[in-house]
Amino acid sequence: MTGDESRSRRLLSDPDVRRWYTNLCEGSELTADIYLRRLEMICEVFGKSHQDLAKLDAKSAYNFLVDLVAAYRRKGVEGSTIKSYVKPIKSWFLHTTS
């Protein structure tokens, strides 16, 4: 297990993250692993914890996603790559608001 994988796996000690991950695994374990790593990476890059993101109201969550897209566009990241960062965060938001 690489350092990135072990950091992401630590997120699984949180019951909400574990539940979200397990549900994603029902569709695809590969997708679940990627989404878990992306959640960890986005939290690290933007200085937020997964709990911080879970506490955002709908408007703040929307603003976070808009800011995420804008930040990656400024860095010259391709749209398809940005989408691959947004999808896991949207999934996390949907899980935490359900």
N, C-alpha and C positions, 0 to 999 in steps of 0.2 A: 504494500500500500504506500503510495507516495505521500508527501507532506500535505498536498492539497486534499487528497482523499481523506486523510486522517482528520484534518480540520473540519471538513464537511461532515464526516461521520460523527464528530462531536455534537453537531447540531441535533443529531438523532436522539440525544439524551433528553431533549425537550419533548414531552408527550404530544404537543400539538404538531411539532415538526415530524415526529415519528408517524403520527396518524395521517398527515398530509402525504408523506413519502410512501407509506404503505398503500394508500389509496391510489397514488400514481402508479405504483408497481402493478396494480391490477390491470392497467392498460399496457404498460411497458416498463420493465425494470431499467432498461437503458435510458429512457426518458426521465424516469424518476431520479436516476443517478445524475444526469445532466442538470436537471432542475435544482437538485440539492446543491450541486457545485456552483451553479449560477446564483442561487440565493446567497450563498456564503460570499461569493466574490463581489456581488453588488453591494451587500452590506459593508464589506471591507472598504470598497472603493468610495462609497458615499458616507462612511462613518456612522452607519446605523446598525442596530442589531435587528435580528428577525422579530424580536418583541416590539421594538420601536415601530417597525413597519406594520405590525399587526394592530397597533393602537391608533393608526391614522384613520381619520374619518374619510368619507368618500371624496370630498374636495381635496384634502391633503394628499390622499393616495393618487388621485388624478394628477395633481401638481408634481408629485414625486416622479411619476412616469414621464410627464412632459419634460421635466428637468433632466431625467436620465437620457431621454432621446436627444435632447439638445446638447448635452455634454458629450455624448458619443459622436454626434454629427460634427461638432467643433473639432474633434480629434480625427475626423476623416474616416470614421468607421462606416462600412457599407450598411445599407438599409437592412439587408437580410440578416446580417450579424446583430444589428441593434434589435431586430425583431426576436432573435433567439435569446436576447437578454430580457426583453419585456415580457415574453410569454410566461416564464417561470414566476416573475414577480406578480403578474396578474393572477396567476394560479394561486399563489400564496395569499394575495388579498382576498380572493374569492373564498378560499378555505377559512380564513380567519374571520370573515364576516358572516359566514353561514351559521 
